[in-house]
Amino acid sequence: MEELVKGIDQNFGYQWSEIDGDIMRVYVESVRREAECPYCGSKSNQVHSVYPRKFRDLPIQGKKVEIIINNRKFFCRNPECEHKTFAERYDCLPRMARKSSRLSEAIMNTAINVSSITASKILKQGTADVGKSTICRLLKKSAKMELEIDRDKPEVVCIDDFATKKRYNYGTVMVNAQTGQIVDMLESRESEEVSQWLASFPNIKIVSRDGSQLYAKAIRTAHPGAMQVSDRFHIFKGLTDAARQFMIHLMPQRIPIASDAPAGSYWQKETRADLPERLHNASTQKRAAAVQTAIWVTAVPIQPFGCIRPENAVLTRRKNRRRAHS
């Protein structure tokens, strides 16, 4: 185990280790007597404080490895230095990182050939528990993606625009149509800049694009002999739009539709013979009785001086309704 720890960093000294499920925790310490200030370069051996620091490393025998070290803080003895204290640093571990450099490199080597979601699933099986967001963040910080662009290899490519800020900033992405991998990206979609960018790929023979005339002009300028084809999405979209416009011009605005409903008004419903007539006509009879009651008035004799006795007054609607149903 001491040799494995030394393989991570020569300044580490092995203390002990423990296994918790599929995780191996290795406790180490620094064997250096003094440390160098990263700000002014002066060395110091006066310890200010000690705090635990954890980071992950490559797996050992199928176990995910977690390194725990008591990291030291030192006083800076240089009076001209702006920092009074500094933390001990190591070559295997970037500043404020929680993964060793070789683990980050292994993650990027896996993610460079597959998507971040697939890489996350592969790495969680035995290397390290990392999510797709962490993988994307590592790839963005890495300069390796910018340096390893083989400009002579792409022959069949697809270009399309993307938005870094919708309605404001747009860029152009190039994808290798044969492998499905992203070849390069450009922070513009202007015709002149795209033309110069495409000219840096000398072996392009077929370019798939959308209906943009800016891209068409850029391709003709950079590669006059290259074949321009439309991608599958825009082909189906163009066919669908053309078919819709043809049907609009072909068909009249209004189309009469024959109905199988019986002739007559909607309210003239036929009485079903299989049910009693009372069940079907109850609502109609009830409405008819209400109408008759509303117009039914009891005539009473007029008394002298035009007065009507209360007992012979005209019946109210409620009394008429009761009398009609009695």
C-alpha positions as CSV (number, residue, x, y, z in Angstrom):
1,M,0.0,0.0,0.0
2,E,2.9,2.3,0.7
3,E,4.0,2.0,-3.0
4,L,0.5,2.7,-4.2
5,V,0.4,5.8,-2.1
6,K,3.8,6.9,-3.4
7,G,2.5,6.4,-6.9
8,I,-0.1,9.1,-6.3
9,D,2.4,11.6,-4.9
10,Q,6.0,11.2,-3.6
11,N,5.2,13.5,-0.7
12,F,2.5,11.2,0.7
13,G,3.1,8.8,3.5
14,Y,0.7,5.9,4.2
15,Q,-1.0,5.7,7.6
16,W,-3.9,3.2,7.4
17,S,-6.9,2.3,5.2
18,E,-10.4,0.9,5.6
19,I,-13.1,-0.5,3.4
20,D,-16.7,0.6,3.5
21,G,-18.8,-1.3,1.0
22,D,-17.4,-0.5,-2.5
23,I,-15.3,2.4,-1.2
24,M,-11.7,2.2,0.1
25,R,-10.6,5.0,2.3
26,V,-6.9,5.6,2.5
27,Y,-5.5,7.9,5.2
28,V,-2.2,9.6,4.3
29,E,0.0,12.4,5.6
30,S,2.6,14.7,4.1
31,V,6.2,13.8,4.7
32,R,7.6,17.2,3.7
33,R,9.2,19.2,6.5
34,E,8.6,22.5,4.8
35,A,6.4,23.9,2.1
36,E,6.7,26.6,-0.6
37,C,4.4,29.6,-0.7
38,P,2.5,29.6,-4.0
39,Y,2.3,33.4,-4.0
40,C,5.9,34.5,-3.3
41,G,7.9,31.3,-3.6
42,S,9.5,31.5,-0.1
43,K,9.7,28.3,2.0
44,S,8.3,27.9,5.5
45,N,8.2,25.2,8.2
46,Q,6.0,27.0,10.7
47,V,2.7,25.3,10.8
48,H,-0.4,27.4,11.3
49,S,-3.1,24.8,11.5
50,V,-4.2,21.4,10.2
51,Y,-7.5,20.4,8.5
52,P,-8.7,17.2,6.8
53,R,-9.0,17.2,3.0
54,K,-10.6,14.5,0.9
55,F,-10.3,13.7,-2.8
56,R,-11.0,10.7,-5.0
57,D,-8.5,8.7,-7.1
58,L,-8.4,5.8,-9.5
59,P,-10.0,2.5,-8.2
60,I,-8.0,-0.3,-6.6
61,Q,-9.2,-3.9,-7.1
62,G,-12.7,-2.8,-8.2
63,K,-13.0,-0.4,-5.1
64,K,-13.6,3.3,-5.5
65,V,-10.7,5.1,-3.7
66,E,-11.1,8.1,-1.4
67,I,-7.9,9.7,-0.1
68,I,-8.0,11.5,3.2
69,I,-5.1,13.7,4.2
70,N,-4.5,16.1,7.1
71,N,-3.5,19.1,5.1
72,R,-1.4,21.7,6.7
73,K,-1.4,25.5,6.7
74,F,1.9,27.4,7.0
75,F,2.8,30.9,8.0
76,C,4.6,32.8,5.2
77,R,7.8,34.3,6.5
78,N,8.2,36.8,3.7
79,P,7.2,40.2,5.1
80,E,6.5,41.5,1.6
81,C,4.1,38.8,0.7
82,E,0.4,39.8,0.7
83,H,-0.7,36.5,2.1
84,K,0.2,35.7,5.8
85,T,-0.7,32.0,5.5
86,F,-0.9,29.4,2.7
87,A,-2.1,25.8,2.4
88,E,0.2,23.0,1.4
89,R,-0.2,22.0,-2.3
90,Y,0.6,18.8,-4.2
91,D,1.4,18.0,-7.8
92,C,-1.3,15.3,-8.1
93,L,-4.1,17.5,-6.9
94,P,-5.1,20.8,-8.4
95,R,-6.1,23.7,-6.2
96,M,-9.5,23.2,-4.5
97,A,-10.1,20.0,-6.5
98,R,-11.8,16.9,-5.2
99,K,-10.5,14.6,-7.8
100,S,-6.9,13.7,-8.6
101,S,-5.4,14.8,-11.9
102,R,-5.2,11.2,-13.2
103,L,-8.8,10.5,-12.2
104,S,-9.9,13.6,-14.1
105,E,-7.9,12.5,-17.1
106,A,-9.5,9.0,-17.0
107,I,-13.0,10.6,-16.9
108,M,-12.2,12.8,-19.9
109,N,-10.8,9.9,-21.9
110,T,-14.1,8.0,-21.3
111,A,-16.3,11.0,-22.0
112,I,-14.6,12.1,-25.2
113,N,-15.9,9.1,-27.1
114,V,-19.5,8.9,-25.7
115,S,-22.1,11.3,-24.4
116,S,-21.9,12.6,-20.9
117,I,-24.9,10.5,-19.8
118,T,-23.4,7.3,-21.1
119,A,-20.0,8.2,-19.6
120,S,-21.6,8.8,-16.2
121,K,-23.2,5.3,-16.3
122,I,-19.9,3.7,-17.3
123,L,-17.8,5.4,-14.7
124,K,-20.3,4.7,-11.9
125,Q,-19.9,1.0,-12.4
126,G,-16.4,1.0,-10.8
127,T,-14.4,4.1,-11.4
128,A,-16.0,7.0,-9.6
129,D,-19.4,8.4,-8.8
130,V,-19.7,11.4,-11.2
131,G,-22.7,13.0,-12.8
132,K,-23.1,14.3,-16.3
133,S,-22.8,17.9,-15.2
134,T,-19.4,17.2,-13.6
135,I,-18.2,15.5,-16.9
136,C,-19.4,18.5,-19.0
137,R,-17.6,20.9,-16.6
138,L,-14.4,18.9,-16.8
139,L,-14.5,18.9,-20.6
140,K,-15.1,22.6,-20.8
141,K,-12.1,23.3,-18.6
142,S,-9.8,21.0,-20.5
143,A,-7.6,22.4,-23.2
144,K,-7.4,18.9,-24.7
145,M,-10.6,19.3,-26.7
146,E,-9.2,22.4,-28.5
147,L,-5.8,20.9,-29.3
148,E,-6.8,17.5,-30.8
149,I,-8.7,18.6,-34.0
150,D,-7.7,16.6,-37.0
151,R,-8.6,19.0,-39.8
152,D,-7.6,16.6,-42.5
153,K,-9.9,13.8,-41.5
154,P,-13.5,15.1,-41.9
155,E,-15.0,14.5,-45.4
156,V,-18.7,14.3,-44.7
157,V,-19.9,16.9,-42.2
158,C,-23.0,18.5,-41.0
159,I,-23.1,22.2,-39.9
160,D,-25.9,24.0,-38.0
161,D,-26.3,27.0,-35.9
162,F,-26.9,27.1,-32.1
163,A,-27.7,29.9,-29.7
164,T,-25.5,30.9,-26.8
165,K,-28.0,33.6,-26.0
166,K,-31.2,33.4,-27.9
167,R,-32.0,36.2,-30.3
168,Y,-28.5,37.8,-29.5
169,N,-25.5,35.5,-29.9
170,Y,-25.3,32.5,-32.2
171,G,-22.5,30.0,-33.2
172,T,-21.9,27.2,-35.7
173,V,-21.2,23.6,-34.9
174,M,-19.6,21.0,-37.2
175,V,-20.4,17.3,-36.7
176,N,-18.8,14.4,-38.5
177,A,-21.7,12.8,-40.2
178,Q,-19.9,9.4,-40.4
179,T,-19.0,9.1,-36.7
180,G,-21.6,11.5,-35.1
181,Q,-18.9,13.3,-33.1
182,I,-18.5,17.0,-32.9
183,V,-15.5,18.2,-34.9
184,D,-15.3,21.9,-34.1
185,M,-17.3,24.9,-33.0
186,L,-17.3,28.5,-34.2
187,E,-18.6,31.5,-32.2
188,S,-20.3,33.0,-35.2
189,R,-22.6,32.2,-38.1
190,E,-21.7,35.0,-40.4
191,S,-21.0,33.9,-44.0
192,E,-17.4,35.3,-44.2
193,E,-16.2,33.8,-40.9
194,V,-17.9,30.5,-41.6
195,S,-16.3,30.4,-45.0
196,Q,-12.8,30.9,-43.6
197,W,-13.5,28.3,-40.9
198,L,-14.6,25.7,-43.5
199,A,-11.6,26.4,-45.6
200,S,-9.4,25.2,-42.8
201,F,-10.8,21.7,-43.4
202,P,-9.3,20.8,-46.8
203,N,-10.9,17.4,-47.4
204,I,-14.6,18.2,-47.1
205,K,-16.6,16.6,-49.9
206,I,-20.2,16.6,-48.6
207,V,-21.9,19.2,-46.4
208,S,-25.3,18.7,-44.8
209,R,-27.0,21.9,-43.9
210,D,-30.4,23.6,-43.3
211,G,-32.0,26.1,-45.6
212,S,-29.8,29.0,-44.6
213,Q,-28.5,30.9,-47.6
214,L,-25.6,32.2,-45.5
215,Y,-24.3,28.7,-45.1
216,A,-24.9,27.9,-48.7
217,K,-22.8,30.9,-49.8
218,A,-20.0,30.1,-47.2
219,I,-19.8,26.5,-48.5
220,R,-19.6,27.6,-52.2
221,T,-16.8,30.0,-51.3
222,A,-14.8,27.6,-49.2
223,H,-15.4,24.4,-51.2
224,P,-16.8,25.0,-54.6
225,G,-16.8,21.3,-55.5
226,A,-18.4,20.1,-52.4
227,M,-21.9,18.6,-52.6
228,Q,-24.5,20.4,-50.4
229,V,-27.4,18.3,-49.1
230,S,-30.3,19.0,-46.8
231,D,-30.5,17.1,-43.5
232,R,-33.4,14.7,-42.8
233,F,-35.3,17.0,-40.5
234,H,-35.5,19.8,-43.0
235,I,-36.4,17.4,-45.8
236,F,-39.4,16.1,-43.9
237,K,-40.4,19.6,-42.8
238,G,-40.2,20.9,-46.4
239,L,-42.3,17.9,-47.6
240,T,-44.9,18.4,-44.9
241,D,-45.2,22.2,-45.5
242,A,-45.6,21.6,-49.3
243,A,-48.3,18.9,-48.8
244,R,-50.2,21.2,-46.5
245,Q,-50.1,24.2,-48.9
246,F,-51.2,21.9,-51.8
247,M,-54.2,20.6,-49.8
248,I,-55.2,24.1,-48.8
249,H,-55.3,25.2,-52.5
250,L,-56.9,22.0,-53.6
251,M,-59.8,21.7,-51.2
252,P,-62.6,24.3,-50.9
253,Q,-63.0,26.5,-47.8
254,R,-66.2,24.8,-46.8
255,I,-67.1,21.1,-47.2
256,P,-70.7,20.0,-46.6
257,I,-70.9,16.9,-44.5
258,A,-73.9,14.6,-44.8
259,S,-75.7,13.8,-41.6
260,D,-77.5,10.6,-40.6
261,A,-79.7,12.5,-38.1
262,P,-83.6,12.2,-38.6
263,A,-85.3,15.1,-40.3
264,G,-87.0,17.7,-38.3
265,S,-86.0,19.9,-35.4
266,Y,-83.8,18.8,-32.6
267,W,-86.6,19.1,-30.1
268,Q,-89.0,16.9,-32.1
269,K,-87.9,13.7,-30.6
270,E,-89.7,10.5,-31.3
271,T,-91.0,8.6,-28.3
272,R,-89.3,5.2,-27.8
273,A,-91.9,2.4,-27.8
274,D,-89.9,0.1,-25.6
275,L,-90.3,2.4,-22.5
276,P,-93.4,3.6,-20.8
277,E,-94.8,6.9,-22.2
278,R,-94.8,8.4,-18.8
279,L,-91.0,8.2,-18.4
280,H,-90.4,9.9,-21.8
281,N,-93.1,12.6,-21.6
282,A,-92.8,13.5,-17.9
283,S,-90.6,16.5,-18.5
284,T,-92.8,17.7,-21.3
285,Q,-96.0,17.3,-19.2
286,K,-94.4,19.1,-16.3
287,R,-93.4,22.1,-18.4
288,A,-96.9,22.2,-19.9
289,A,-98.5,22.2,-16.5
290,A,-96.3,25.0,-15.3
291,V,-97.2,27.1,-18.3
292,Q,-100.9,26.5,-17.8
293,T,-100.7,27.3,-14.2
294,A,-98.9,30.6,-14.9
295,I,-101.6,31.8,-17.2
296,W,-104.5,30.5,-15.1
297,V,-106.3,33.3,-13.2
298,T,-109.2,32.9,-10.8
299,A,-111.9,35.5,-11.5
300,V,-113.4,37.2,-8.5
301,P,-116.2,39.6,-8.2
302,I,-115.3,43.3,-7.9
303,Q,-116.5,44.9,-4.6
304,P,-117.7,48.4,-4.3
305,F,-115.0,51.1,-4.6
306,G,-112.9,48.7,-6.6
307,C,-111.7,46.7,-3.6
308,I,-111.0,43.0,-3.7
309,R,-111.5,40.9,-0.6
310,P,-108.4,39.2,0.6
311,E,-110.1,35.8,0.6
312,N,-111.1,36.2,-3.0
313,A,-107.8,37.5,-4.3
314,V,-106.2,36.2,-7.3
315,L,-104.3,33.0,-6.5
316,T,-100.5,33.3,-6.5
317,R,-98.4,31.3,-8.8
318,R,-97.5,28.9,-6.0
319,K,-101.2,28.2,-5.2
320,N,-102.0,27.8,-8.9
321,R,-99.1,25.3,-9.2
322,R,-100.3,23.3,-6.3
323,R,-103.9,23.3,-7.6
324,A,-102.7,22.2,-11.0
325,H,-100.8,19.2,-9.6
326,S,-103.7,18.2,-7.2
